[in-house]
Amino acid sequence: MKIKTSFNSAVFIPSIIFIIILALFSIFIPKETSEILGKLRQLNFNNFSWFYVLSVSFFVGFMLLLALSKFGNIKLGTQDDEPRFSFLSWLSMLFAAGMGVGLMYFGVAEPLIHKKSLITNDDNAMIHTLFHWGIHPWSIYGVCALAMAYFGFRYKMPLSLRSAFYPFLKDKIYGFWGHIIDILALVVTVFGISTTLGYSASQLNAGMVKLGFLSNDGYLEQVIIICVIVLISTISSISGVGKGVKKLSEINLFLAFILMLFVLFSGNTVRLLSDFSSNLGNYFSSIVELSFKTYVYEENQISWFNSWTVFYWAWWLSWAPFVGFFIAKISRGRTIREFIFGVLIVPTTFNILWFSIFGNSALSLDINNILSSLSSSPEKLLFEFLGLLPFAKISSLVALLVLAIFFITSADSGILVLNSIASGGKDKDIKWQNILWGISLVILSSSLLYSGGLGAILSVTMLVALPFALLMVIMCFSTLKGLIVDDRYFNTDLTNSSVYWSGEYWEKRLDTILHQPQEKDIKNFINTKVKNAMKQVKDKLDEYGLISYVEESDNNIKFIIEKELSKDFIYGVSMVKKEVNKILLDDEKLPNHSKKIIYEPITFFGDSRVGYNIKYMNTKEIIVDILKQYERYLNLIDDCSNDIFVQDYKNN
């Protein structure tokens, strides 16, 4: 019996073999595996830290310049696409997939660790924390998401990373180079999710011990937690994004917000709000210097720099295909400008608020170093911190619930994304594949924890993130090239030969202007003038041996000229209902404008351009209009730089 699958074997098989080999090494020779991974990680630190810093800063600049440019008006989809999710639902899903677990794990821990290790005062501890959780990680996510959404929704290419390289690779994205891109994306995503599973399991374990649900926080307990959470996530992923992640994300955003308000009002509220304001100012005043700083002149701090900033950039890069795909999937219909500011500004502001409340509260309560003494066990710090506040039992339970749901939604989304990457961007619900990815994540994260704890997982994450960073830099230039062609394509002016308007029929046109066309008028217009014009052009094309035909339906008609290697030429006319402006209806000097609804014949084309009203044209003028659009079509095909728009993908 043939097993139903959507997997692209050229992507799935090499990826799963690599994952299995690493898992087997971690299980059977854990010590040696951990040592090798540690050495490779240090080699990465020593030679490529500068590249992580420059590439991530480049992503920030690229996204901001793109949002402020003329390309910001371009939609992620066709011109008439509208967003699927409300703005609030969209933001809640961004948080759950992109930052949720990290905020819970590091919200209290990171400022305290910085204070005790390298940084000597609270302000510097907070500045570095906010730098790691601010606009830079969201720029990494945004670059991946924007590229996939742009090429996937605007031109209906596969929703995968390989599509973003079409301007450079052309049809090669469907062959070897496209497979390499998706293999790298798949492997990076697997280890990025595994890192998160490790952090989440250790913190959930610590929270359960603190609340008395478990008695130990060892390896076995963490593996059991991973198994339970991934099982729940797999079941949720089978229900799909709209049903599973969306509901959980909205619930969890509400709970996280309640927990944040509780901490805010349990402490010195005025002081914390002042801290938030100061943190914003310090963050924006320090961001340029920190964005490019590699501590090359402060060698005693390089170890700290590699362990924190470089590690974070690698972690965010490893999450980029996963979060990028998820953000792209829920962002159809938004303009590039709306997308960029939504992805960058709103989450960054929320993160600064979150760390200001949790981080500054923890710093103020750490008078006798009660909390910072636990910096070697950061998974315990959140619950120890909540234990110093009123209603510690209740707040800790809420924190445990929020962490668990963030854990579930991250794994849930990750399974869906892994399945899609391995399937070449196909969005098919094949349940056994989701189950397979759930099992793979459990085995891989458990085996790496066995070989060297979180350190082993982090080492692999660092290694696979490096080539992916280079790939993303190239992807930025590829996206820019696509946007330049997009702008030129949709703003190509009509030639002078298309100007045909004259005053010969002005009286009839005046009559048309003063008449409010109804459904029967437009149907008659389409069935007579438009249809006759299309048939006359078709008859003439038959003489040249071209294949063309007219298709009719209830409310539209279209004329098609077939092409073998490029998209067919389509000139269509559709009957569109329109509501009349109330100003016209109330104007007593326009007695002939009394109907609230009118109908108009609007053109449409094969490349999704916005059409226009042709109700004033006669048969000959419609013929001329068809010809001028066909002339434009041939001119665009003749320019090889427009391949991305005119190439026929239906056979790929």
C-alpha positions as CSV (number, residue, x, y, z in Angstrom):
1,M,0.0,0.0,0.0
2,K,1.4,3.4,-1.0
3,I,1.7,5.8,1.9
4,K,0.2,9.2,1.3
5,T,2.8,11.9,1.7
6,S,3.6,15.5,0.7
7,F,7.3,15.3,1.5
8,N,9.9,16.4,-1.0
9,S,12.3,13.4,-0.8
10,A,15.2,15.5,-2.0
11,V,14.8,17.7,1.1
12,F,13.3,15.4,3.7
13,I,15.7,12.4,3.4
14,P,19.1,14.2,3.7
15,S,17.7,16.3,6.6
16,I,16.3,13.4,8.6
17,I,19.5,11.3,8.0
18,F,21.6,14.2,9.5
19,I,19.2,14.5,12.5
20,I,19.2,10.7,13.1
21,I,23.0,10.5,12.9
22,L,23.5,13.3,15.4
23,A,20.9,11.8,17.8
24,L,22.7,8.4,17.6
25,F,26.1,9.9,18.3
26,S,24.6,11.8,21.3
27,I,23.0,8.7,22.7
28,F,25.9,6.2,22.2
29,I,29.0,8.4,22.6
30,P,27.6,11.3,24.6
31,K,30.9,12.5,26.1
32,E,32.8,12.6,22.8
33,T,29.9,14.2,21.0
34,S,29.7,17.0,23.6
35,E,33.4,17.6,23.4
36,I,33.4,17.8,19.6
37,L,30.4,20.1,19.5
38,G,32.0,22.4,22.2
39,K,35.2,22.7,20.1
40,L,33.3,23.5,17.0
41,R,31.3,26.1,18.9
42,Q,34.4,27.8,20.2
43,L,35.9,27.8,16.7
44,N,32.8,29.5,15.5
45,F,33.1,32.1,18.2
46,N,36.7,32.9,17.5
47,N,36.3,33.4,13.7
48,F,32.8,34.5,12.9
49,S,31.4,36.6,15.7
50,W,32.0,39.7,13.6
51,F,29.8,38.3,10.8
52,Y,26.9,37.6,13.2
53,V,27.1,41.2,14.4
54,L,27.3,42.8,10.9
55,S,24.7,40.6,9.3
56,V,22.1,41.2,12.0
57,S,22.7,44.9,12.0
58,F,22.3,44.8,8.2
59,F,18.9,43.2,8.6
60,V,17.7,46.0,10.9
61,G,18.8,48.7,8.4
62,F,17.3,46.8,5.4
63,M,13.9,46.4,7.1
64,L,13.7,50.1,8.2
65,L,14.8,51.5,4.8
66,L,12.4,49.2,3.0
67,A,9.5,50.4,5.2
68,L,10.3,54.1,4.5
69,S,10.8,53.6,0.8
70,K,8.2,53.6,-2.0
71,F,8.2,49.8,-1.8
72,G,6.3,50.0,1.5
73,N,3.0,50.5,-0.3
74,I,3.3,47.1,-2.0
75,K,0.9,44.4,-0.7
76,L,1.9,40.9,0.4
77,G,-0.6,39.5,-2.0
78,T,-2.7,40.7,-4.8
79,Q,-4.0,44.3,-4.7
80,D,-7.5,43.2,-3.4
81,D,-6.2,40.8,-0.7
82,E,-7.4,41.7,2.8
83,P,-5.7,40.5,6.1
84,R,-7.1,37.1,7.3
85,F,-6.6,37.9,11.0
86,S,-7.5,41.1,13.0
87,F,-4.5,43.2,14.1
88,L,-4.8,42.1,17.8
89,S,-5.0,38.4,16.8
90,W,-2.0,38.9,14.4
91,L,0.1,40.4,17.2
92,S,-0.8,37.8,19.8
93,M,0.3,35.0,17.4
94,L,3.6,36.9,16.7
95,F,4.3,36.9,20.5
96,A,3.4,33.3,21.1
97,A,5.5,32.0,18.2
98,G,8.4,34.4,18.3
99,M,9.3,35.3,21.9
100,G,7.0,33.7,24.5
101,V,9.2,31.1,26.0
102,G,12.3,33.4,26.0
103,L,10.4,36.2,27.8
104,M,9.4,33.8,30.6
105,Y,12.9,32.3,30.9
106,F,15.0,35.4,30.7
107,G,12.7,38.1,31.9
108,V,14.0,37.9,35.4
109,A,17.2,35.9,34.8
110,E,19.1,37.9,32.3
111,P,19.4,41.3,34.0
112,L,20.5,39.5,37.2
113,I,23.1,37.4,35.4
114,H,24.5,40.5,33.6
115,K,24.7,42.4,36.9
116,K,26.7,39.6,38.6
117,S,29.0,38.7,35.8
118,L,30.2,41.5,33.6
119,I,28.0,44.5,34.1
120,T,28.5,46.5,37.2
121,N,25.3,48.5,37.5
122,D,21.6,48.0,36.9
123,D,21.4,50.4,34.0
124,N,24.0,48.6,31.9
125,A,22.4,45.2,32.8
126,M,19.1,46.4,31.4
127,I,20.6,48.1,28.3
128,H,22.3,44.8,27.2
129,T,19.2,42.8,28.0
130,L,17.0,45.1,26.0
131,F,19.5,45.1,23.1
132,H,19.3,41.3,22.9
133,W,15.5,41.3,22.9
134,G,14.7,44.5,20.9
135,I,14.5,45.3,17.3
136,H,17.4,43.0,16.2
137,P,15.7,39.6,16.6
138,W,12.5,40.9,15.1
139,S,14.4,42.1,12.1
140,I,15.8,38.6,11.6
141,Y,12.3,37.2,11.8
142,G,11.0,39.9,9.6
143,V,13.5,39.4,6.8
144,C,12.5,35.7,6.4
145,A,8.8,36.3,6.8
146,L,8.8,39.2,4.3
147,A,10.6,37.3,1.6
148,M,8.4,34.2,1.9
149,A,5.2,36.2,2.1
150,Y,6.1,38.5,-0.8
151,F,7.1,35.8,-3.3
152,G,4.5,33.3,-2.0
153,F,1.4,35.5,-1.9
154,R,2.1,38.2,-4.5
155,Y,3.1,35.7,-7.2
156,K,1.6,32.5,-5.9
157,M,5.0,30.7,-5.7
158,P,5.5,28.0,-3.1
159,L,5.6,29.4,0.4
160,S,9.2,28.4,1.1
161,L,12.6,30.0,1.4
162,R,13.7,28.8,-2.0
163,S,11.1,31.0,-3.7
164,A,12.8,34.1,-2.3
165,F,15.8,33.3,-4.4
166,Y,14.0,33.3,-7.8
167,P,15.4,36.7,-9.0
168,F,18.9,35.2,-8.8
169,L,18.3,31.5,-9.5
170,K,15.3,31.5,-11.8
171,D,14.1,28.0,-12.4
172,K,17.0,26.5,-10.5
173,I,15.1,27.0,-7.3
174,Y,13.1,23.8,-8.3
175,G,16.4,21.8,-8.6
176,F,19.6,21.2,-6.6
177,W,20.1,24.7,-5.3
178,G,16.5,25.0,-4.1
179,H,16.8,21.7,-2.3
180,I,20.0,22.8,-0.6
181,I,18.2,26.0,0.6
182,D,15.3,24.1,2.1
183,I,17.6,21.4,3.7
184,L,19.5,24.1,5.5
185,A,16.3,25.8,6.5
186,L,14.9,22.5,7.8
187,V,18.0,21.6,9.8
188,V,18.3,25.1,11.3
189,T,14.6,25.1,12.3
190,V,14.9,21.6,14.0
191,F,17.8,22.8,16.2
192,G,16.3,26.1,16.9
193,I,13.1,24.5,18.2
194,S,15.2,21.9,20.1
195,T,17.0,24.8,21.9
196,T,13.6,26.2,23.0
197,L,12.4,22.7,24.1
198,G,15.5,22.5,26.3
199,Y,15.0,25.9,28.0
200,S,11.2,25.3,28.4
201,A,11.6,21.9,29.9
202,S,14.2,23.0,32.4
203,Q,12.1,26.0,33.5
204,L,8.8,24.0,33.7
205,N,10.7,21.4,35.7
206,A,12.0,24.0,38.1
207,G,8.5,25.6,38.5
208,M,6.9,22.2,39.3
209,V,9.6,21.5,41.9
210,K,9.0,24.9,43.5
211,L,5.3,24.4,43.6
212,G,5.6,20.8,44.9
213,F,4.3,19.0,41.8
214,L,7.7,17.2,41.4
215,S,10.4,16.4,43.8
216,N,13.4,16.5,41.4
217,D,14.7,18.6,38.5
218,G,16.8,16.0,36.7
219,Y,17.2,14.7,33.1
220,L,14.4,12.1,33.3
221,E,11.8,14.7,34.5
222,Q,12.7,17.0,31.7
223,V,12.4,14.3,29.1
224,I,9.0,13.4,30.4
225,I,7.9,17.1,30.3
226,I,9.2,17.3,26.7
227,C,7.2,14.2,25.7
228,V,4.0,15.5,27.3
229,I,4.2,19.0,25.8
230,V,5.1,17.7,22.3
231,L,2.3,15.2,22.5
232,I,-0.2,18.1,23.2
233,S,1.5,20.2,20.5
234,T,1.2,17.4,17.9
235,I,-2.5,17.0,18.6
236,S,-2.9,20.8,18.4
237,S,-1.0,21.0,15.1
238,I,-3.3,18.5,13.5
239,S,-6.2,20.9,14.0
240,G,-4.4,23.6,12.0
241,V,-3.1,27.2,12.6
242,G,-6.5,28.8,12.6
243,K,-8.0,26.5,15.2
244,G,-5.1,25.6,17.5
245,V,-2.4,28.2,17.7
246,K,-4.8,31.2,17.3
247,K,-6.9,30.4,20.3
248,L,-4.1,29.4,22.5
249,S,-2.1,32.5,21.5
250,E,-4.9,34.9,22.4
251,I,-5.6,33.2,25.7
252,N,-1.9,33.2,26.6
253,L,-1.3,36.8,25.6
254,F,-4.1,37.7,28.0
255,L,-2.6,35.6,30.9
256,A,0.9,37.0,30.3
257,F,-0.5,40.5,30.3
258,I,-2.3,39.8,33.6
259,L,0.9,38.4,35.1
260,M,2.8,41.5,34.0
261,L,0.3,43.8,35.5
262,F,0.4,41.9,38.8
263,V,4.2,42.3,39.0
264,L,3.8,46.0,38.1
265,F,1.3,46.8,40.8
266,S,2.9,44.5,43.4
267,G,6.0,46.5,43.4
268,N,6.9,50.2,43.3
269,T,4.6,51.0,40.3
270,V,5.7,54.6,39.8
271,R,9.4,53.6,39.9
272,L,8.8,50.8,37.4
273,L,7.1,53.1,35.0
274,S,9.9,55.5,35.3
275,D,12.3,52.6,34.7
276,F,10.4,51.8,31.5
277,S,10.8,55.4,30.3
278,S,14.5,55.5,31.1
279,N,15.0,52.1,29.5
280,L,13.5,53.3,26.3
281,G,15.8,56.3,26.2
282,N,18.9,54.3,27.1
283,Y,18.0,51.6,24.5
284,F,17.6,54.0,21.6
285,S,20.6,56.1,22.6
286,S,22.9,53.0,22.8
287,I,21.5,50.9,19.9
288,V,23.9,52.1,17.2
289,E,27.1,51.5,19.3
290,L,25.9,48.1,20.5
291,S,24.8,47.0,17.1
292,F,28.3,47.0,15.7
293,K,30.4,46.4,18.9
294,T,32.5,43.2,18.9
295,Y,34.6,44.0,22.0
296,V,37.8,43.7,20.0
297,Y,39.4,46.4,22.2
298,E,38.1,44.8,25.4
299,E,39.4,41.3,25.3
300,N,38.4,40.5,28.8
301,Q,34.8,40.9,27.8
302,I,34.9,38.8,24.6
303,S,33.9,35.6,26.4
304,W,30.8,37.3,27.8
305,F,30.0,38.8,24.4
306,N,30.2,35.4,22.7
307,S,28.2,33.7,25.4
308,W,25.4,36.3,25.2
309,T,25.2,38.5,22.1
310,V,26.6,36.1,19.5
311,F,24.6,33.2,21.1
312,Y,21.4,35.2,20.9
313,W,22.0,36.2,17.3
314,A,22.6,32.6,16.4
315,W,19.5,31.5,18.3
316,W,17.3,34.1,16.6
317,L,18.8,33.0,13.2
318,S,18.0,29.4,13.9
319,W,14.4,30.4,14.7
320,A,14.1,32.6,11.5
321,P,12.7,30.0,9.1
322,F,10.3,28.7,11.7
323,V,9.0,32.1,12.9
324,G,9.4,33.6,9.5
325,F,7.2,31.0,7.9
326,F,4.6,31.3,10.6
327,I,4.5,35.1,10.4
328,A,4.3,35.0,6.6
329,K,1.5,32.5,6.8
330,I,-0.6,34.9,8.9
331,S,0.3,38.2,7.2
332,R,-1.3,37.9,3.8
333,G,-3.0,41.1,2.6
334,R,-0.9,43.5,4.7
335,T,1.3,46.2,3.0
336,I,5.1,45.9,3.4
337,R,5.1,49.1,5.5
338,E,2.4,47.8,7.8
339,F,4.1,44.5,8.1
340,I,7.5,45.8,9.0
341,F,6.3,48.3,11.5
342,G,3.9,45.8,13.0
343,V,6.7,43.1,13.3
344,L,9.4,45.5,14.5
345,I,8.0,48.3,16.6
346,V,5.1,46.8,18.5
347,P,6.8,43.6,19.7
348,T,10.0,45.5,20.6
349,T,8.1,48.0,22.7
350,F,6.2,45.2,24.5
351,N,9.5,43.4,25.2
352,I,11.1,46.6,26.7
353,L,8.0,47.0,28.9
354,W,8.1,43.3,29.9
355,F,11.8,43.4,30.9
356,S,11.4,46.8,32.6
357,I,8.7,45.4,34.8
358,F,10.2,41.9,35.5
359,G,13.9,42.8,35.2
360,N,13.9,46.1,37.2
361,S,11.6,44.5,39.8
362,A,14.1,41.7,40.2
363,L,17.1,44.1,40.4
364,S,15.3,46.2,43.1
365,L,14.4,43.1,45.2
366,D,17.9,41.7,44.9
367,I,19.3,43.8,47.8
368,N,21.1,41.0,49.6
369,N,21.9,39.1,46.3
370,I,19.2,36.5,47.2
371,L,18.2,36.2,43.6
372,S,21.6,36.7,41.8
373,S,23.1,33.9,43.9
374,L,21.0,31.6,41.8
375,S,22.4,32.9,38.5
376,S,24.0,29.6,37.7
377,S,20.4,28.1,37.7
378,P,18.5,30.7,35.6
379,E,15.5,28.3,35.1
380,K,14.7,28.8,38.8
381,L,14.9,32.6,39.0
382,L,11.4,33.4,37.8
383,F,9.7,31.3,40.4
384,E,12.1,32.5,43.2
385,F,11.3,36.0,42.1
386,L,7.6,35.5,42.3
387,G,8.1,33.9,45.7
388,L,9.2,37.4,47.0
389,L,5.9,39.0,45.9
390,P,2.4,38.7,47.5
391,F,0.1,35.8,46.4
392,A,3.2,33.8,45.4
393,K,1.4,30.5,45.0
394,I,-1.2,31.9,42.6
395,S,1.2,34.0,40.5
396,S,3.6,31.0,40.2
397,L,0.7,28.8,39.0
398,V,-0.2,31.4,36.4
399,A,3.4,31.7,35.3
400,L,3.6,27.9,35.0
401,L,0.5,27.9,32.9
402,V,1.7,30.7,30.7
403,L,5.0,29.0,30.2
404,A,3.3,25.7,29.3
405,I,1.1,27.3,26.7
406,F,4.0,29.2,25.2
407,F,5.8,25.9,25.1
408,I,2.9,24.2,23.4
409,T,2.3,26.9,20.8
410,S,6.0,27.1,19.9
411,A,6.2,23.3,19.4
412,D,2.8,23.4,17.7
413,S,3.9,26.0,15.2
414,G,7.2,24.4,14.8
415,I,5.7,21.0,13.7
416,L,3.5,22.8,11.1
417,V,6.5,24.7,9.7
418,L,8.8,21.7,9.6
419,N,6.1,19.8,7.7
420,S,5.7,22.6,5.2
421,I,9.5,23.1,4.6
422,A,10.0,19.4,4.1
423,S,7.0,19.5,1.6
424,G,8.3,22.3,-0.5
425,G,5.9,24.9,0.8
426,K,2.8,22.7,0.3
427,D,0.1,23.2,2.9
428,K,-1.4,19.7,3.2
429,D,-2.9,18.2,6.4
430,I,-1.3,14.7,6.5
431,K,-1.5,13.8,10.2
432,W,1.2,11.1,10.3
433,Q,3.8,13.6,9.1
434,N,3.0,15.9,12.0
435,I,3.3,13.0,14.4
436,L,6.7,12.1,12.8
437,W,8.0,15.6,13.4
438,G,6.8,15.5,17.0
439,I,8.6,12.2,17.6
440,S,11.8,13.6,15.9
441,L,11.8,16.7,18.1
442,V,11.5,14.6,21.3
443,I,14.3,12.2,20.3
444,L,16.7,14.9,19.2
445,S,16.2,17.2,22.1
446,S,16.3,14.3,24.6
447,S,19.5,12.8,23.1
448,L,21.3,16.2,23.0
449,L,20.3,16.8,26.6
450,Y,21.7,13.4,27.5
451,S,25.0,14.1,25.8
452,G,25.7,17.5,27.2
453,G,22.6,19.3,28.4
454,L,21.7,22.6,26.9
455,G,25.3,23.3,26.0
456,A,25.2,20.6,23.3
457,I,22.0,21.9,21.8
458,L,23.3,25.4,21.8
459,S,26.6,24.3,20.1
460,V,24.7,22.7,17.2
461,T,22.4,25.7,17.0
462,M,25.5,28.0,16.6
463,L,27.0,25.8,13.9
464,V,23.9,25.6,11.7
465,A,23.0,29.3,12.1
466,L,26.2,30.5,10.5
467,P,25.6,29.4,6.9
468,F,22.0,30.4,7.3
469,A,23.0,34.0,8.2
470,L,24.9,34.2,4.9
471,L,21.9,32.8,3.0
472,M,19.7,35.5,4.6
473,V,22.0,38.3,3.5
474,I,21.8,37.1,-0.1
475,M,18.0,36.7,0.4
476,C,17.7,40.4,1.2
477,F,19.3,41.4,-2.1
478,S,17.1,38.9,-3.9
479,T,14.0,40.4,-2.4
480,L,15.1,43.9,-3.2
481,K,15.7,42.9,-6.8
482,G,12.2,41.4,-6.9
483,L,10.7,44.7,-5.5
484,I,12.5,46.8,-8.1
485,V,11.1,44.7,-10.9
486,D,7.7,44.8,-9.2
487,D,7.6,48.6,-9.0
488,R,8.7,48.9,-12.7
489,Y,6.3,46.4,-13.9
490,F,3.1,47.8,-12.2
491,N,4.1,51.4,-13.1
492,T,4.8,50.8,-16.7
493,D,3.0,53.6,-18.6
494,L,0.8,53.0,-21.7
495,T,2.4,54.0,-25.0
496,N,1.2,57.0,-27.0
497,S,-0.2,54.7,-29.6
498,S,-2.9,53.7,-27.1
499,V,-4.4,57.2,-27.0
500,Y,-7.7,57.0,-28.9
501,W,-10.2,59.2,-27.1
502,S,-11.8,61.8,-29.3
503,G,-14.9,64.1,-29.2
504,E,-16.7,62.1,-31.9
505,Y,-19.2,60.4,-29.5
506,W,-19.4,63.1,-26.8
507,E,-23.2,63.2,-26.8
508,K,-23.6,59.5,-26.2
509,R,-21.0,59.6,-23.5
510,L,-22.8,62.5,-21.8
511,D,-25.9,60.4,-21.8
512,T,-23.9,57.5,-20.3
513,I,-22.5,59.8,-17.6
514,L,-26.0,61.0,-16.6
515,H,-27.5,57.5,-16.6
516,Q,-27.1,55.3,-13.5
517,P,-26.3,51.8,-15.0
518,Q,-28.1,48.9,-13.4
519,E,-27.5,45.2,-13.7
520,K,-29.4,44.6,-16.9
521,D,-27.5,47.6,-18.6
522,I,-24.1,46.2,-17.8
523,K,-25.1,42.6,-18.8
524,N,-26.3,44.0,-22.1
525,F,-23.1,46.0,-22.5
526,I,-21.0,42.9,-21.9
527,N,-23.1,40.6,-24.1
528,T,-23.0,43.1,-27.0
529,K,-20.1,45.5,-27.2
530,V,-17.6,43.7,-25.2
531,K,-18.4,40.2,-26.6
532,N,-18.4,41.5,-30.2
533,A,-15.1,43.3,-29.7
534,M,-13.4,40.1,-28.3
535,K,-14.8,38.0,-31.1
536,Q,-13.6,40.4,-33.8
537,V,-10.1,40.3,-32.3
538,K,-10.2,36.5,-32.0
539,D,-11.3,36.1,-35.6
540,K,-8.3,38.3,-36.7
541,L,-5.9,36.3,-34.5
542,D,-7.1,33.1,-36.1
543,E,-5.8,34.3,-39.4
544,Y,-2.3,34.6,-37.8
545,G,-2.5,31.1,-36.4
546,L,-2.7,32.2,-32.7
547,I,-4.8,30.2,-30.3
548,S,-7.4,32.5,-28.5
549,Y,-10.9,32.1,-27.1
550,V,-13.6,33.8,-25.2
551,E,-14.9,32.5,-21.8
552,E,-18.2,33.6,-20.4
553,S,-19.9,33.3,-17.0
554,D,-22.8,35.0,-15.2
555,N,-21.1,38.3,-14.3
556,N,-17.9,38.4,-16.4
557,I,-16.3,37.6,-19.7
558,K,-12.7,37.2,-20.6
559,F,-10.6,37.0,-23.7
560,I,-7.5,34.6,-23.5
561,I,-4.6,34.3,-25.9
562,E,-2.6,31.1,-25.1
563,K,1.1,31.1,-24.6
564,E,3.3,28.1,-24.2
565,L,6.2,29.3,-22.0
566,S,4.7,32.4,-20.4
567,K,1.5,33.2,-18.7
568,D,-1.5,33.5,-21.0
569,F,-2.7,37.0,-21.9
570,I,-6.0,37.7,-20.3
571,Y,-8.3,40.7,-20.9
572,G,-11.5,40.4,-18.9
573,V,-14.5,42.5,-18.0
574,S,-16.5,41.9,-14.9
575,M,-19.8,43.4,-13.6
576,V,-19.1,45.1,-10.3
577,K,-21.6,46.4,-7.8
578,K,-20.9,49.8,-6.4
579,E,-22.6,51.9,-3.7
580,V,-23.3,55.5,-4.7
581,N,-21.9,58.3,-2.6
582,K,-24.6,59.8,-0.4
583,I,-23.6,63.3,-1.5
584,L,-24.7,62.5,-5.0
585,L,-28.1,61.1,-3.8
586,D,-28.8,64.2,-1.7
587,D,-27.9,66.7,-4.4
588,E,-31.2,68.1,-5.6
589,K,-29.5,69.4,-8.8
590,L,-28.7,65.9,-9.8
591,P,-32.3,64.4,-10.0
592,N,-31.1,61.6,-12.3
593,H,-28.9,60.2,-9.5
594,S,-31.4,58.5,-7.3
595,K,-30.4,54.8,-7.2
596,K,-28.2,53.7,-4.2
597,I,-26.6,50.9,-6.1
598,I,-25.1,51.0,-9.6
599,Y,-23.1,48.5,-11.7
600,E,-20.0,49.0,-13.7
601,P,-18.0,47.0,-16.2
602,I,-14.5,46.8,-14.7
603,T,-11.5,45.2,-16.6
604,F,-9.3,42.6,-15.0
605,F,-6.0,41.0,-16.2
606,G,-4.0,37.9,-15.8
607,D,-1.3,39.6,-13.6
608,S,-3.7,40.9,-10.9
609,R,-3.4,44.5,-11.8
610,V,-6.2,46.8,-10.7
611,G,-8.7,47.2,-13.5
612,Y,-10.7,50.3,-14.7
613,N,-14.2,51.2,-15.9
614,I,-14.9,50.9,-19.6
615,K,-18.6,51.8,-19.7
616,Y,-17.9,54.8,-22.0
617,M,-16.3,52.7,-24.8
618,N,-17.9,51.5,-27.9
619,T,-17.0,48.2,-29.7
620,K,-14.1,49.7,-31.7
621,E,-12.6,51.4,-28.7
622,I,-12.8,48.2,-26.7
623,I,-10.9,46.5,-29.5
624,V,-8.2,49.2,-29.3
625,D,-8.1,48.8,-25.5
626,I,-7.6,45.0,-25.9
627,L,-4.8,45.7,-28.4
628,K,-3.0,48.2,-26.2
629,Q,-3.0,45.8,-23.3
630,Y,-1.7,43.1,-25.6
631,E,1.0,45.4,-26.8
632,R,2.0,46.1,-23.2
633,Y,2.0,42.4,-22.5
634,L,4.3,41.6,-25.4
635,N,6.7,44.4,-24.4
636,L,7.0,43.1,-20.8
637,I,7.6,39.6,-22.0
638,D,10.4,40.9,-24.3
639,D,12.2,42.2,-21.2
640,C,13.9,39.1,-19.6
641,S,14.1,40.9,-16.2
642,N,10.3,40.4,-15.9
643,D,10.6,36.6,-15.9
644,I,9.3,36.4,-12.3
645,F,6.0,37.9,-13.4
646,V,5.5,36.4,-16.9
647,Q,6.9,32.9,-16.2
648,D,4.3,30.1,-16.2
649,Y,4.6,28.2,-12.9
650,K,1.6,25.9,-13.3
651,N,3.8,23.1,-14.6
652,N,6.5,23.3,-11.9
